[in-house]
Amino acid sequence: MPAADEGVADADADASAGQTGRPATAGRRRVSRRTLLAGGGLAALAGGGTVTAAALRSDGRATASAVIPFHGPHQAGILTPRQQHVRLAAFDLGNRTDRGRAAALLLRWTSAAEHLTRGEAVPAELEPPGSRAAETGALDGSAPARLTVTFGLGPTFFDRTGLTAARPATLAPLPSFPEDQLDPARSDGDLLVQIGADDAFVTAHVLRTLQRLAHGEAKLRWAMTGFTAADGRRNLMGQIDGTNNPEPARALLNGPDVPPWLEGGSYVVIRRIRMLLDHWDTLPPTHREQVLGRRAADGAPLTGGTERTPVDLAAARPDGVPVIAANAHIRLAAPASNHGATMVRRSWSFHDGLRADGTPDAGLLFMAWQSDPRTGFIPVQQRLSRGDALARYLVHETSALFAVPGGTRPGGYVAQALLEG
Ligand code: HEM
């Protein structure tokens, strides 16, 4: 079940629902709102949040017109059930972009995301000088389609904005892992944007809009496009994926040690993992199942039962050989093999055509959400990279880690408590 603040809502529902528990940021401001809004004409939007698109009513999760509220104690797009399409993009701040200008950018992006998730066009006031993009009507005829826009901050964001001292120790760059074949140009980044929707046209348009609004402050570093199966269950290897995920809320940060800007937030690891599908497709089905440790048809563990039956990692055949192979993916990835390490996997498939050698450029945009990558993704990937049977059919091509600030209330913007703290 989606959390109350992220479920589908009628567009004319109270946009501030779910705001309880957020720390007030008033009184901690250092960057004045006047500075943030100077020249941008954003003042009229600063108190935004009133839903005006009364025509957009949600008829259920599957309908294109469904609206996911932007505001809440955590950003939408973490607990939200995955949409059918995603655009992931990382941006790098420009050399002249300091803390105040980064704040202005995040205010602009936040305001734009508020409007877009409600199915409204971005107000012309947000556009860079000379732009008449708001008049093209590109979204006429489109509905929000459960659009969520989620923003994250990379480790380098803090140095570039003079906030090095505020960077959490948890947000250290990821280590390299054996067999990584990373492309630095498509890894890392100062800022992350995750755009999910049930309409690929909407995700493409929103990315284009945010890129335009970043004009002069941040440049696109990389972008990736992903999708889910209609029922959201299988990946391109044909496996049922996501079965043994923990309760999604476990990825959220709370507690006295969490800085106010991260409360209700999370950390996300992104890995573009190419699948060697042409090789995979030649394997006997039983071998493919042993590599994973689960049945292809219904996702049940090889130790029996149905998809949700707990795996019996101790089960052995009469000859003493373990039923779940010693190097099976689900054995090596399991919390029991990694001192209890867990993460919430919310991944997307990708297929970007063929490579020069004719093989598919396809696989998984693996996304792992957690409260601390040092006790989540990192130890598990260290284990998997040293012998996971599945790894033979995978190539890790890109890598990134971002802190995802908590949610916003109307009139606020993402990471405000950090940038004005
Ligand atoms: C393309 C790469 C990958 C594929 C195709 C894949 C596929 C799967 C599948 C089909 C399952 C079983 C169903 C489920 O519980 O979701 C699974 C389980 C799991 N995977 Fe992966 N996976 C990949 C990469 C990774 C990576 C990089 C990690 C973490 C570093 C990871 C961590 C896990 C975990 C924690 C489980 C649950 C294990 C358990 O407790 O049963 N996977 N994966």
Residues whose N, C-alpha, C, O or C-beta is under 5 A from the ligand:
A	BS01	HEM	N235 Q239 I240 D241 G242 T243 N244 N245 I273 I330 A333 A334 P335 L364 F377 V380 Q381
